[in-house]
Amino acid sequence: MAAAGTAVAALVSAAPATSAAASARHTADARTALAAPDISVANVKAHLAQLQSIATANGGNRAHGRPGYKASLDYIKGKLDAAGYTTTVQQFTSGGATGYNLVADWPGGDTGNVVFSGAHLDSVTAGPGINDNGSGSAGILETALTVARQGAKPTKHLRFAWWGAEERGMVGSSYYINNLPSSERAKIDGYLNFDMIGSPNPGYFVYDDDPGIESVFKAFFSAKGVPTEIETEGDGRSDHAPFKNKGIPVGGLFSGADYIKTAAQAQKWGGTSGQAFDRCYHRSCDTSGNIDDTALDRNSDAIAYAVWTLGGA
């Protein structure tokens, strides 16, 4: 997740309200949701182990403009290509260095109605970025691979993306959406963002930007008996912001960064009150040991639930 700053504030200051008609498109279909798969947390953790190994072999990080970032993108692209996705690598420049977005489309579905899931792949330079945001990147990767393994034939078109240079102010996602023709932007029914889903002292936060998307995630956690709260710590600080700024309905999940868990939250979710949700946020200790498996598992399953529900898989 990018640090808050003036550039971020400017990006989202004019974000329009979502229309009731757009929200209505995202009403959960309970019958479809029943078919949503259980995502293997072991597989998600295997992807995180690969990202950790890549960081370790490349100066300890996977930051924009550093070799660890491109190696991370190549790893994910290889998995998606082998699974039958159509992948596109988009280049941009930030801070004098070349950045990359990876976009993957699952063949089929109504291309006039796109359900889009994304996560930023870059870390900060201080560390490997396994929770921020290897966790979201691995969660959507395993969801995409599960779509392929099941041979899913969703009624809507599924698209996934891994963004570069988010930590520099959502540069990659802004570049993508600003260069996407308005006719193509209009085909995106909703954008789902996953930035930090395995925090070691986790909370369960749901974006409240679009009521319809929000209701899908809340329905999942309600069925699991897991209480949620509205996400406020990351408002305007991740890759949903550029999409929202273009009038696209957005939603997502978050397990907490450097805000402090309250006693009430600890009573509700477990963990330790008076400590940050992620004490290693933007630090060198954001390693593969900086993950809560239960949060990672629940949130990965919630990603699949939303993709299957909203996509009609």
Disulfide bonds with the S-S distance in Angstrom:
Cys280-Cys285 2.09
